[in-house]
């Protein structure tokens, strides 16, 4: 087995850390939006809940595609 080189960067990739942070914040935001949508649906506004859910899915899809493309 080869010994590890002392010249390697063992601190990790900073870009990976940034992506992980953005994914974490996005997941938290999505959780809040879903909580809001379910709260609206529970109160009896199915059209508003459906519109909010559709908008959320479209927004998350758009942001994800933008991040992947750029």
N, C-alpha and C positions, 0 to 999 in steps of 0.2 A: 504494500500500500504506500502511495506517495505521501510524503510529509507536506503539510500545508505551507505555502509560501508566506513569509512574513510581510511581503509587499502588498498582499491583497487587502482590500478594504472590507473588514469584517463588521463594519457598522451598518451595513445594509444599503439599499438603494434609496436615496431621498425621494425620488419620483414615486416609488412604491408606497412610501409613507404618506405622501400627499394624496395619492389615489385612495389609500385606505381611509384617510381622514375625510375626504369628500364623500366616499361611500357611506361612512358612518353618519355623517351629518345628513346625507340624503335619506338614509334609512330612518333616522329620527324624524325628519320632516314628513316622510311618507306615513309613518305611524301616527303623527298628529293629525294629518289630513284624513286618514282612514277613520280615526277616532271621531273626528268632526262629522264625517259622512255618515257613519253608523249612528251617531247621536241624532242627526237630522232624520234619518230613516226611522229610528225608533219613535220619534215624535210625530210621525205620520205625514211626512212630506216626501213621498217616493220620487216625484219628478225632480225635485231639487237635489235629492240624494243621488239620483242617477246622473244628473247633469254634473254634479260635483265630482262624482267618481270618474265619469268620462273625461272631464277636464284634467283631473289628476293623472289618469293613465296617459293621456296625450302629452301632458307636460313632462312627465317622467320619461316617456319614450323619446320625446324630442331632445331632452337634456342628455340622455344616454347616447343617442346617436351623435349629437354634437360633440360630446366628449370623445367618443370613439373615432370620429372622423378627424377632429383636430388633434 
